[in-house]
Amino acid sequence: MSASPVLLVRALLLALLVAVAAPVFAQVSDPTPLQFRDDAEEARFHRLTAELRCVMCQNQSLADSNAQIAHDLRREVLDLMRQGKDDAQVKQFLVDRYGEFVLYKPDVAPGTYILWFGPLLLLLAGGVWVGRIVARRAKQPAPTTDDTDQEW
């Protein structure tokens, strides 16, 4: 005896529903949330993690990322803060480990000149280019037209 088409469709829909819903349970969660000693430590932590980039997500801050490495780095940042390190030392530790990419605002150094001054140079080059076009057109005489040649 064969299964009815209705049962077959229901079974396929159930399988599809399970397949679509399965990734919901695959999210990374932090089993133990961070505990702060006081409000000042929490404010400093949030300010510092907002200035650092997640090394996996690339365009998310360490504070906003849900990647497992971001959870680990947030714990590392809090541990470094509790060891008495200031913000610059925490940032330097992460830069030594992951490179300048981890900073949202890298220092102005020879390696980052193009990052800091590149947009300004492009803007100036565009202004010079437009200025030359305008000057060249200003030197050309305006075309004269004879009223008898115009057609309406």
C-alpha positions as MATLAB code, in Angstrom:
seq = 'MSASPVLLVRALLLALLVAVAAPVFAQVSDPTPLQFRDDAEEARFHRLTAELRCVMCQNQSLADSNAQIAHDLRREVLDLMRQGKDDAQVKQFLVDRYGEFVLYKPDVAPGTYILWFGPLLLLLAGGVWVGRIVARRAKQPAPTTDDTDQEW';
ca = [
       0.000    0.000    0.000;
       1.408    3.412   -0.928;
       1.443    6.497    1.263;
      -1.068    9.142    0.376;
       0.256   12.305   -1.316;
      -0.979   14.419    1.591;
       1.121   12.463    4.094;
       4.131   12.650    1.819;
       3.789   16.435    1.475;
       3.382   16.815    5.252;
       6.494   14.727    5.874;
       8.494   16.823    3.407;
       7.253   20.066    4.990;
       8.169   18.783    8.448;
      11.660   17.841    7.243;
      12.059   21.271    5.638;
      10.918   23.008    8.827;
      13.432   21.062   10.920;
      16.231   21.800    8.430;
      15.464   25.529    8.413;
      15.112   25.794   12.195;
      18.254   23.795   13.060;
      20.772   26.682   12.666;
      18.962   28.616   15.410;
      20.453   26.245   17.955;
      23.983   26.618   16.564;
      24.553   30.139   17.886;
      27.532   30.796   20.109;
      26.641   31.975   23.554;
      28.798   32.994   26.441;
      28.040   30.512   29.234;
      29.314   32.815   31.970;
      28.784   36.542   31.467;
      31.535   38.910   32.513;
      31.353   40.209   36.071;
      32.624   43.726   36.706;
      33.884   45.021   40.038;
      32.250   48.427   39.647;
      30.626   50.775   37.149;
      33.930   52.486   36.323;
      35.513   49.180   35.296;
      32.476   48.317   33.182;
      32.490   51.729   31.465;
      36.222   51.473   30.735;
      35.772   47.921   29.399;
      32.933   48.931   27.063;
      34.851   51.987   25.824;
      37.972   49.909   25.171;
      36.200   47.031   23.414;
      34.328   49.518   21.215;
      37.719   50.820   19.983;
      38.970   47.330   19.092;
      38.024   45.339   15.991;
      37.054   41.667   16.020;
      39.792   39.798   14.176;
      37.293   37.394   12.633;
      34.324   39.632   11.776;
      36.495   42.432   10.339;
      33.915   45.228   10.416;
      32.500   44.695   13.880;
      33.901   45.957   17.103;
      35.001   43.527   19.759;
      32.030   44.671   21.837;
      29.478   43.921   19.094;
      30.810   40.630   17.743;
      29.315   37.259   18.684;
      32.230   35.212   17.337;
      33.866   32.819   19.774;
      37.224   34.579   19.429;
      35.524   37.862   20.363;
      34.240   36.258   23.585;
      37.765   35.049   24.331;
      39.319   38.446   23.547;
      36.792   40.268   25.735;
      37.806   37.999   28.623;
      41.476   38.653   27.813;
      40.878   42.428   27.798;
      39.152   42.237   31.190;
      41.991   40.103   32.597;
      44.584   42.602   31.346;
      42.610   45.470   32.868;
      42.503   43.663   36.213;
      46.272   43.110   36.028;
      46.605   46.901   36.179;
      47.397   47.541   32.530;
      46.221   50.846   31.080;
      44.319   51.163   27.790;
      47.490   51.727   25.747;
      49.110   48.576   27.152;
      45.986   46.491   26.457;
      45.868   47.781   22.877;
      49.593   47.144   22.423;
      49.177   43.569   23.667;
      46.475   42.937   21.054;
      48.474   44.703   18.314;
      51.516   42.545   19.110;
      49.340   39.465   18.847;
      47.045   40.335   15.895;
      48.617   43.327   14.149;
      47.421   46.902   13.555;
      44.196   45.549   12.036;
      42.738   45.092   15.523;
      42.635   48.894   16.029;
      39.793   50.930   14.564;
      41.996   54.041   14.744;
      45.580   53.006   13.989;
      48.393   55.372   14.932;
      49.739   57.834   12.371;
      52.965   56.107   11.337;
      54.834   55.592    8.061;
      52.948   52.348    7.504;
      49.560   54.069    7.829;
      50.197   57.351    5.977;
      48.192   56.173    2.972;
      45.269   55.363    5.278;
      45.298   58.763    6.950;
      46.307   61.027    4.069;
      45.142   59.059    1.002;
      41.585   60.456    0.984;
      42.909   64.016    1.267;
      45.345   63.440   -1.610;
      42.555   62.010   -3.787;
      40.350   65.007   -2.987;
      43.147   67.443   -3.856;
      43.924   65.584   -7.100;
      40.244   65.732   -8.064;
      40.157   69.469   -7.335;
      43.245   70.083   -9.483;
      41.734   68.012  -12.313;
      38.429   69.927  -12.217;
      40.317   73.239  -11.979;
      42.344   72.427  -15.098;
      39.208   71.514  -17.050;
      37.489   74.754  -16.029;
      40.582   76.838  -16.873;
      40.955   75.146  -20.267;
      37.319   75.797  -21.146;
      37.537   79.406  -19.969;
      40.380   80.063  -22.436;
      38.364   78.792  -25.397;
      36.237   81.423  -27.099;
      32.515   80.891  -26.931;
      31.140   79.547  -30.195;
      29.284   82.199  -32.157;
      26.169   81.294  -34.036;
      24.534   83.199  -36.792;
      20.843   83.787  -36.203;
      20.062   82.772  -39.769;
      21.617   79.325  -39.249;
      19.425   78.443  -36.297;
      16.473   76.239  -36.953;
      13.528   76.174  -34.670;
];
